[in-house]
Amino acid sequence: MTDTIDIRRATISDAFRLGEIGAATFTDTFGHLYPPEDLADFLRGAHAPEAWSRRLRDSHVAAWLAEADDGSAAGYASAGPCKLPVPDLESNAGELFQLYVHRRHHGRQLGSRLLETALAWLEAHGFDPLYVGVWSANDGAQRLYGRFGFTHCGEYEFPVGTRRDREFILRRA
């Protein structure tokens, strides 16, 4: 295991790396839940380099890449204007879109560091309140967000291929 992990703002040139780490961490975390064709379909859309390039070109969206001292991607986060199905959504609401850490770097507080980085960016850009969607059975993520002041305020269905997962919407005022 490496000793140092640095977090930096991702650029368009990181689209391929974000796609790789995004697909790897989603598969490690949730891959067992889906038929292979549903998982592959989701990954082709959500974590394609082209999808990341589009996101990174949007001036209202930011992503961060956590890099180990050997140059490998250890995790990532992304954030921007809230897209969750929140009734009466506030006009300047922000959202943490994604926060994943590669399993070999779990237990090193990297998730908290990425979350702090994303929240600071959202707050500095005037997003308020802040939201995050989290799988209803992901107790660890819910505890992490709870430590940062997020509380349950709703639910929705998150599509992965033909599957629809129950997701919680958490809000921080």
Secondary structure by P-SEA (a helix, b strand, c coil): cccbbbbbbbcccaaaaaaaaaaaaaaacccccccaaaaaaaaaccccaaaaaaaaacccbbbbbbbccccccccccccccccccccccccbbbbcccccccccccccaaaaaaaaaaaaaaaaaccccbbbbbcccaaaaaaaaaaabbbbcbbbbbbccccccbbbbbbcc
